[in-house]
Amino acid sequence: MWASTDDIIFSTTFNNNVSETSDSETAPSERLGIITGESAPQLTDDGQAVRQTLQRQGIVVDPLLWTDRSVDWTTYDAILFRSCWEYHTDPDQFETLVAELSAADVAVYNPTAAIEWNMHKSYLLELAAAGISTPSTVVVEVDTEASLAAIMEQQGWEKAVIKPAIGASSTGVWSSSRDEATAHSDRFQSALVNRDLMVQEYLSEISAGERSVVFICGEYSHAWNDVPADDDFSAFDETDLGYEPTVSIREQARRVVETACEQIGWQPNQLPYARVDYVEREESILLLELELIEPYLGLVRTQEGVDQFASAVADLLAERPTPSSQSTA
């Protein structure tokens, strides 16, 4: 079976147990674990810059692999999700991690409620039902005997984008046209053997770029525009760092974050990071994705970005809620 927007009304080795400390005999009062992945075990450039900034403030910061089952989460005052880019390769293990963090005596950012909600891209249907403009979308469940050609015909699409419902970057993303859909039937059915799929109407506006807006604790920080290759809509040839969204676009993007927070029971100022990805159509956004788990944030492109993010994390540490309120605030 499937559901659509039209159907819904409503490398360096490190030891995780050893922290870097200053020469001071007094131990820092706060300890932060940053969740990362195998592709960046010592954190990305963003993560390293944030780590250095926080450690200058007396906060101990450790990189933690999301796959490391030996970590004692309760030894930290807070956990920050960042570059765990491989989580979609083993969603069951990742869900286990999130459940463990929800039950642990530790604050988590983004909150586990946001992580759980954001994992499966069916959240787009919820946002669409709440009034956010998205591409027309159909979610097809795993092992469903569904026809790509039938979906496209019923939706009236000439071209569609197919992607895993739990995925990252452009892994497993491809496109099909009405003419190609029947020939792509086996590929579509094979993809459904192990996972849910999203089928979306192809948006021609992507040729002008996929824009990204970063919010830090609900406040606009910066933006960029990724321009796709001529022969592959999912591969980006260049990034326009000079892109600056209008006030109206910023407000629309913030409304996306606010609407998501209504779904998860938190406030935008309680999310240290959120990235809104979209294309523009007639001065309005069409939401492609809202990234709340492990988005690239481009903080090191300016020192202000690093400082703003580090300051937000430090403030959240100082004002962190009791662990029992992590699932809902």
N, C-alpha and C positions, 0 to 999 in steps of 0.2 A: 504494500500500500504506500501511498505517498500523501503528503500534505503540501499545500501551496499557500502563497500569500493571499490568493483569492479565496481560499477555503476558510481562512481564519478571521473571525470578527474581533474577537478579543486579542707546545705543550710542556708544562712544567709540572712535576710531581709535587704534591703538597700533602700535609697531614691535617685532616679536618679537626683533630683534637688539639692542635697547637695553634695559638693565636700570636700575631705579632703585637708586641707591647713596647712602650717607650722605656727609657732608662729609669723612669720614676718608680719608686718603691710602692707607690699607691696605685692599686689596680683601678682601671677605668670602671665607672659605674654602669656603663651600658655595653652590651655585647650583641652584635648583629651578624646573622648568617645570611649570606646572599646565595640563593639557589641558582646554579648554573648547570651547564651540560658538558658532554665530552668534547664538543667542538671548541669550547672556551673554558677549560678547567680552572684557569687562573683569572677568569673573567675577561670580558671584552675590553676594548679601549675605554668605552663609557664606564664600565664597571670598575676598572682599575682607577680611573680618575675620581670617581665618586668615593671609592674606598680610601684613597689617599686623603681626600678632603675631610672625610668623616674621622679618620684616624688622627688628623691634626687637631680635631676637636676632642680627642680623648676617647673616642668610641672604637672598640675593638671590632674588626670586620673580618670574617672568614668566608672564603668561597666554599660552597657545599654542593657536591654533585647530587642531582635529584635522584640518581639511581643508587646512591650509597645508603644501604639499609642500616649501616652501623651508627649513623649520626644520632646523638641524643639531643633532640630538639629542645628539651627543657633546660639545657645549659645556656640557651640564648634568651635574651630579653625580647628579641623580635626576629622574624624571618622575612626576607624580601625576595620575591620571585623576580628573576631577571632572564638570563640567557639560557634557559632550559629548552633550547630549540628542537631537541629530539623527542619531546614528550609525546608527540603524535604517533611515534613508532611503537609505543607500548602504552596505549591509553589506560589499560587496566592497572598497570603498575603506577602510572601517574595519579590515577584516581585513588589508589591506596595511599600514596603519599599525601594527597590533599586531605583524605579522611584522618590520617594520623595527625596532621597538623591541626585539623579542626578539634581534635580531642586533646591535644597537648596543651600544657600550661605555658603558652607562648603567643604573643601577638603576631599576626601574619599580614603582610601587605604584598600585593593587593589582597584583600580579605578572601578567605577560602570560599565564601559565598559567591564572590565575583569570579574566581577561578573556575568553580564548578559550572556556573551559568554560561561562561564564555567558551568552554571547551568545545561544545557542539554548536555548529553554525546555525542550527535551527533557532538560535536566539534572534536571528534576523526576522523570523516570522513574528516573534513577540514584539520586536521593535516596530515592524510594519503595522501590526495590529494596534499599536499605540500611537500611530500617526507619523512615524519616521519614513521618509521616502527611500525605498530600496529597489533594486532590480526585481522584476517578477521572479519568484523563486518557488521551486518545488523540491521538497525533501523526499528522497526515496529510501526506504528502509532496507537494511541488509537482507539478502536472500529473497528479495521481492522479484516476482516475475513481471518486470516492468519493461515497457517498450519506449526507447528514446524517441523513436519516430512518432509514436502516439502522443507522448508528452508534448513534443514540439507542435504537433498538429492541433492538439486541444488548446494549447496556450496561444497559438497563432504566432509563433516565433519563426523567423527565417534563419536565425543563428542562435546557438546556445553555448554556454560555458558549463563544463562538468568538473566538479571538484569534490574531494573527500569532505564529508561533514566534520570530521576531526582531522585537521591538517595544518601545516605551516608553510609559509612562503608559497612557492608555486608548485610544490611537489604534488604530482598526480593531477595537475590541472590541464585540461585540454578543451578543445572546442569542436563543434560539429554544426553543419548546416542542415537545412531541411532535405537537401539533395543527398547528403552524406549519411544521414541518420540511420537508414536501414543498413548500410554497409558497416556502420559502427556498432551494430547491435551486439555482436560477440564481445567486443571490447567493453561496452557498457555493462553487459551482464557479468562478465568476469570481474569487473571492479566491484560489483555488488556482492560478491561471494563473502568478503571479509569485512565490509564496512558500509555504513550509510553514505549516500551521495547527495550532493546539492546539484540541482540543474537550474541554471539561471539564464534569463534572456541576455544575450550579448549586447553590450552597450557600445555604440560607435564612438561615444565621447571619450572612451579610453585612449583613442589615438592622440588626444591632446594631453594625456597624462593622468596618472593616478596620484591624487594629491593626498598628503598626510598632514594632519594637525596634531600636535602634541599638547596635552594638558597636564599640568603638574598640580596636584591637589585642587583640581577644578578650575585652575586659572590657565589661560592661554600662555604658551611658552614660545613655540616656534613652528615653522611649517616648511615643507618642500614639495616639489612636484617631480615624480619619477616618470620619465618619458619612455614609452615602450619602443622596442625594436620594430622596424617596419614589417618584418616577417613573423613576429611572435609577440602577441599582446601580453604574455606573461613574463617576458624578459625585458629588462629595462636597460637601455643603452646609456642613458645619462640622467643625472639628477640636477634639477634646477633649484639651487639653494637660494636664489633670489626671489622665488615665488613667495608672495605675501597675500594671504586671503583677505578679502574685504571684511569690514565689520559685520556685515550681514552673514557672510559665510562662517565667520568665527562663531557668531551667535547660534547659527544652525548646528554647527558641530558640537557646541557646548550642550545644546538641547539633546543631542544624541546621548551624551554622557549622563545628563540629568535623567533622561528616560530610562537608561539602563540602571541607574541607581534606584529608581522607583521599583524596578523589578527585583533587585537584590536586597533592598532594605538598608542601604548605606547612603551616605551623602558624598557628592563630588569631592569635597575637601578632605575626605578620608581615603581617597585613592591617590597614592603618590604619583601614579602615571596612568595615562590613557591615551591611546592613539586612534584617531578617527581617520579612516581611509575612504576616499570617495572620488567620484567624478562630478564635474559641474555640468548642469543643463539649465540654460536660461537663468543664470545667477542663483541657482538652487543646487543643493547637494543631493546626490544619489549615493546613499551609503553602500560601500562595498564590504567593509568589515569594521568592527570596533575591537581593537586589540587591548585586552586587559591582562594577558598572561605573560608573554615574553616578547613584546614588540621592541624592535630596534628604535631607539629614541634620538640618536644623533646628537647626544649631549656635548661631545667633545668638539663639535663644530664651532662652538663658542664657549669661552670660560664661564660666561653668564649662565649657560645651560647647566653646566656641572654644578656651579654654586647654588643655583635655584633648586635643583633636584636634591642635592646633599642637605641643604637647609630644610627642605620639606621632610625628608626622611628623619633628620634629627628632631624636628618638631614633633613628628608622629611618635617617635620613640619616647620623648618626654611626656607626651600626653596619651600614651597608648591605653586602650581600653582593657578591661579585665578579659582574660582569655576566653571565658565562658560566653562572651558576647561576639565572638568572631564570626559565627555563622550568620547571624543577623544583628544589626546594630539597633 
